[in-house]
Amino acid sequence: HTTQHTHNTHNTTRHTTRHNTPHSLSHLLIVVVYYLTFSESSSGTAFPSIFDTASVSLSLIIPAYNEEERIEIMLKEAIDYLEDRKLNYEMIVVDDGSKDNTTQLALNYSKKLGADRFRVMTLDQNQGKGGAVQQGMLHARGEYLLMVDADGATRMSDLDKLLEAIRDIKHPETGHGIVVGSRAHLEKKATAKRKWYRSILMHGFHFLVWSLAVKSIRDTQCGFKLFTRESARVLFANLNLRRWCFDVEVLFMAEQLGMPMKEIAVNWQEIPGSKLKVLEAALLMGRDLVVIRCCHTIGLWRIDSAAKKRKKTE
């Protein structure tokens, strides 16, 4: 496979890398990307790989598409939380081909905190939220990796509960473990406020997820999920979907591999400015659920054999 990935690190600096790789994973394209070090040299430094040993305690992966109006509040809250707890962390903002100033805003934080603490990955073309999350995960350094939405809908302090839970469920031999932030406890309240057709679509989607894919997690779509490094390595190296239902495919593969999972209630509020078109999203997500089930069942999509072997030893 050959892939080209471009990362804009500065107004006058562009790094483009074409990288050939062996077919070690059935469909994973390995790319080399760069982050700006803000030194006198204009050359970038290559991002690390999820296949390296962890070098920080926690990585925050923040996918962002045209989020200049909303992301700053979330970044400030996250940095205050992490600094207050004196965690050894990194933050990776993955700009998914934004047409606004999302990258420049994020780079300002990288200048303040340093590129070792705060990194920005800019994708030339929009890949979808799943593609952005996947790129961030595959180049993170953390022992634990948190996927978190740029809108700040989930309170960052809830990470305390997720970290405690993942340490409890982490498999002692494989290191696997996933904790999913959940809004299921808010469902009745949300249904009362939601328009009738949105409630029908929501319940229909939940039924399809349960019947076709994931049975152990009620809220598969909350953008607040914590993974051990070992789980992220397997799941995001094998992820096929880049857009609507990538969360479902990740959790579906985790169930198939018998990874320990737990759902934790989190504080969540709807933030104005969502770009979601409800009817279009419902149709595409329904399609993707069928695709997940069919492609994994008939073997078109296969989880890396090394991951399957690990399951047998659990």
HUQUI-V870823 format. One record per helix or strand. SS is the DSSP state (helix for helix, strand for strand). FROM is the first residue (numbers start at 0). TO is the last residue. Records with the same first field share a line. If there is no record, write none. Layout:
SS: FROM-TO, FROM-TO
//
This chain:
strand: 1-9, 12-19, 33-34, 44-45, 55-63, 88-94, 117-121, 141-147, 153-153, 177-181, 223-227, 260-264, 267-267
helix: 70-83, 101-112, 128-137, 155-168, 183-192, 195-211, 228-236, 245-255, 277-297, 304-312
//
